[in-house]
Amino acid sequence: MPIGEHFLQKRVEFHETDRAGMVHYSNYFRYLDTAVGEFFRALALPGPLTRYWGGTKDDELDWPYVSVSCEFKRPAHFDDLLHIHIWVKRIGNKSLTFGFSFRKESEELAVGQAIVVCSKGVQGQPRTLEIPQEIRERLIVTLSQNDSGKKMG
């Protein structure tokens, strides 16, 4: 069954905060990277995850980021429970565009977009390739409230 979105939660740890007690902005990108990995895990493809995401061997896939943007709206603090939503906005020939949002309860803290490119051969110079059919057939594009203007139910 194809998927187009994934949800996960992350409790803010003390070491992720700055002197003001707020989550340092760089940690949102770490949380995003975890969400992308969990999205690929949720695709339930056969074999180890490194075959499809985060691979380091020449026959494994990786998805380097080519563009990431994030709009920070409100701060998160130590011990907040973040609700992370990631969804597929676009499926290209070689790239995926993800939308993502971070919430605390019903309060939106940050939103953004990340573009990743399918590649192989991370030893040396990676080379891009078309998204394999076995992955493509498990993906669907999902509009979130940020994309469509409608509230998701």
C-alpha positions as CSV (number, residue, x, y, z in Angstrom):
1,M,0.0,0.0,0.0
2,P,1.5,3.3,-1.0
3,I,2.2,6.0,1.6
4,G,2.5,9.7,1.3
5,E,3.0,10.8,4.9
6,H,4.5,9.8,8.2
7,F,4.1,11.0,11.7
8,L,6.5,10.7,14.7
9,Q,7.1,12.2,18.0
10,K,10.3,13.5,19.6
11,R,10.8,14.7,23.2
12,V,13.2,17.7,23.4
13,E,16.3,16.8,25.4
14,F,18.2,19.3,27.5
15,H,21.4,19.1,25.3
16,E,19.3,20.2,22.3
17,T,18.5,23.6,23.9
18,D,20.5,26.8,23.9
19,R,21.4,29.2,26.7
20,A,17.8,30.7,26.5
21,G,16.3,27.2,27.0
22,M,14.9,27.0,23.5
23,V,15.7,24.2,21.0
24,H,18.7,25.4,18.9
25,Y,17.5,25.8,15.3
26,S,20.1,23.3,13.9
27,N,18.3,20.5,15.8
28,Y,15.2,20.9,13.6
29,F,17.3,19.7,10.7
30,R,18.4,16.7,12.8
31,Y,14.8,15.9,13.6
32,L,14.0,16.2,9.9
33,D,16.7,13.8,9.0
34,T,15.3,11.3,11.5
35,A,11.8,11.8,10.0
36,V,13.1,11.1,6.5
37,G,14.7,7.9,7.6
38,E,11.6,6.8,9.4
39,F,9.5,7.6,6.3
40,F,11.7,5.3,4.3
41,R,11.5,2.6,7.0
42,A,7.6,2.9,6.9
43,L,7.7,2.1,3.1
44,A,8.4,-1.5,4.3
45,L,10.6,-2.4,1.4
46,P,12.3,-5.8,1.5
47,G,15.8,-6.1,2.9
48,P,17.8,-3.8,5.2
49,L,17.0,-0.1,5.3
50,T,20.5,0.8,4.0
51,R,19.5,-0.8,0.7
52,Y,17.1,2.1,0.1
53,W,18.2,4.9,2.4
54,G,21.5,5.9,4.0
55,G,23.5,3.3,2.2
56,T,27.3,3.5,2.1
57,K,28.0,0.7,-0.4
58,D,28.1,1.1,-4.1
59,D,24.9,-1.1,-4.6
60,E,22.9,0.8,-1.9
61,L,20.9,4.0,-2.3
62,D,21.3,7.3,-0.5
63,W,19.2,10.4,-0.7
64,P,21.4,13.5,-0.3
65,Y,19.7,16.8,0.5
66,V,20.0,19.3,-2.3
67,S,17.7,21.9,-0.7
68,V,16.2,22.5,2.8
69,S,14.3,25.4,4.1
70,C,12.5,25.9,7.4
71,E,10.4,28.8,8.7
72,F,10.6,29.0,12.5
73,K,7.4,30.3,14.0
74,R,7.6,29.6,17.7
75,P,10.3,28.1,20.0
76,A,10.3,24.6,21.5
77,H,11.7,24.1,24.9
78,F,13.3,21.3,27.0
79,D,10.9,18.4,27.6
80,D,8.3,19.5,25.0
81,L,6.8,16.7,23.0
82,L,7.2,17.5,19.3
83,H,4.8,16.1,16.8
84,I,6.6,15.8,13.5
85,H,4.7,15.4,10.2
86,I,6.5,14.6,6.9
87,W,4.8,14.2,3.6
88,V,5.6,13.8,-0.1
89,K,4.9,17.0,-2.0
90,R,6.4,16.0,-5.3
91,I,7.8,12.9,-7.0
92,G,10.3,13.8,-9.7
93,N,12.3,11.5,-12.0
94,K,15.3,11.5,-9.6
95,S,14.1,13.6,-6.6
96,L,11.5,13.7,-3.9
97,T,10.2,16.9,-2.3
98,F,9.1,16.5,1.3
99,G,7.1,19.0,3.3
100,F,7.4,18.9,7.0
101,S,6.0,20.5,10.1
102,F,6.8,20.5,13.8
103,R,3.9,21.0,16.3
104,K,3.6,21.1,20.1
105,E,0.0,20.0,20.8
106,S,-2.0,22.2,18.3
107,E,0.6,24.9,18.1
108,E,2.7,25.0,14.9
109,L,6.3,25.7,15.7
110,A,8.1,25.3,12.3
111,V,7.3,24.3,8.7
112,G,9.5,23.6,5.7
113,Q,10.5,21.7,2.7
114,A,13.4,19.3,1.8
115,I,14.4,18.0,-1.6
116,V,16.4,14.8,-1.7
117,V,18.0,13.2,-4.8
118,C,18.2,9.4,-5.4
119,S,21.9,8.4,-5.7
120,K,24.3,5.5,-5.6
121,G,28.0,5.2,-5.2
122,V,28.6,7.3,-2.1
123,Q,32.3,6.1,-2.1
124,G,33.8,8.9,-4.1
125,Q,31.4,10.9,-6.3
126,P,27.8,9.9,-5.9
127,R,25.8,9.6,-9.2
128,T,22.1,10.4,-9.4
129,L,19.7,7.9,-10.8
130,E,16.0,7.6,-11.5
131,I,13.9,6.6,-8.5
132,P,13.6,2.8,-8.7
133,Q,10.2,1.5,-9.6
134,E,9.9,-0.6,-6.3
135,I,10.2,2.7,-4.4
136,R,8.1,4.8,-6.8
137,E,5.1,2.4,-6.6
138,R,5.0,2.8,-2.8
139,L,4.9,6.6,-2.8
140,I,1.9,8.9,-3.2
141,V,1.8,12.7,-3.2
142,T,-0.1,14.1,-0.2
143,L,-1.3,17.6,0.3
144,S,-1.0,18.9,3.8
145,Q,-2.9,21.9,5.3
146,N,0.2,24.0,4.4
147,D,0.0,23.0,0.8
148,S,-3.7,23.1,0.1
149,G,-4.9,25.7,2.6
150,K,-7.4,23.1,4.1
151,K,-7.1,21.7,7.5
152,M,-6.3,18.1,7.7
153,G,-8.7,16.0,9.7
